[in-house]
Amino acid sequence: MDETSDWSSRYVGCRLMGVLTQLERAASMAQLPHYYIPHVNLLSGLTWTDSDTGEMSPFGCVRHLINSETEMMSVFRQ
């Protein structure tokens, strides 16, 4: 997310969805560049199996949040 993004309460839902979508995309490509050192891949050296990307895995949970409006809204109520 760039520094000019509006993170006010009016747009926080959109920004959170953007962050989750970027995280899911990064995980699927096994490429998550460090913010300050872009040539450093934070996922390098990690390998995962199908069970690691399943529904109950961290990445599966991210995917579930993205696809479930009810779950996403429960995050905002907490």
Protein Blocks (a to p, Z undefined) as FASTA:
>chain_A
ZZkbccbfklmmmmmmmmmmmmmmmmmnopacdfklmmbcfkgoiacdfklmmmklmklm
mmmmmmmmklmmmmmmZZ
